[in-house]
Amino acid sequence: MTLSNRHLTDVCLLHHADASLTCRYLCNDELDDSKWYCQKLRKEVKKIVDEDLSRMSEKHRHRSGIPSGDNCKGYPLLKHIQQGFDVD
């Protein structure tokens, strides 16, 4: 499911001025850059993302521009249905 624009703005903070607040589990659609997915519930992906963030945090003490937020609630990856807190 693609996340709704309101969800991306209000929950995932996608367009927030401080990129470090953006949810680190967001992922673009491979074919459509306007579609975003939350991959927090995909355990294999979550593990890879968390390990990458940990390595980046150790390498760069000042994490400017590195998404470190954990504000993505997690939704199953379904590409053709929009979802978000404002979508029934």
N, C-alpha and C positions, 0 to 999 in steps of 0.2 A: 504494500500500500504506500502510495506517496503521501508525504506529510502535507497538510494544508498550509497555505501561506501564513495564516494566523498562528498556527502551531509553531512553524519555523521562526516566526518573529517573536512571539510571546513566551514560548517555552524553551526552544532550542537556542534562542538569541542569535540566530544566523546573521542578522544584519547589525548586530551590536557593535559599537565603536571599539570595544575591547575584545579582540579576537580570542583571548584566553578564556573568556566566559562561554564561548560557543561550545555546544555539546560535541565531545570528541567522537561520538559514535555515529555522527551524520555521514552519509555517503551519497554521492551523486549517482544518478542513473548512468550507465555506460553509454547510452545512445541519446539521452536527453538531459542536458545540463540544468534544465529548469526543474527537474524532479529530484527530490531528496528522500532518503529512507533512513530510518533509525535501525541500527544493527545491534543494539545493546543485548537483546535476548538471544542473539546467535552466539553461543558460548565460544566457538572456535574463533570468531571474529573479535569478540570482546577481549579474549585472552591476548590476541595479537596486538590489538590497539593499546591495551593496558601495558604490555611489555614495551611497545614502541615509546609510549609516553614516559615510562620509567627511565628508559635509556636516554631519551632526549632531555629529561629533567636533570639527570646526572651530568650529562655533557654540557648543558647550558644552564648555569645557575639562574640567569635572567631569562625567563621563558616567554619573552615577548612574542606574540603572534602564534604561539603554539596552543591549539585548543586543549584546555585541561578541564573544562566543565563537565560535570556528571549530571546534567539536568535533563537528559533525554530519558523519558520513562520506558521506552522500549516497545516496539511494535513488530509484529511478524512482517516479513518482507513479501508483500504482494504488490506487483507492479502496476496494476490497472485500476485500483480503487483508492480514492483519496481518503486519508484518515487524519485525525488530529482531535484535540479536545473540543473543537467547535463543529465537528462533523458527526452526525448521527450514525 
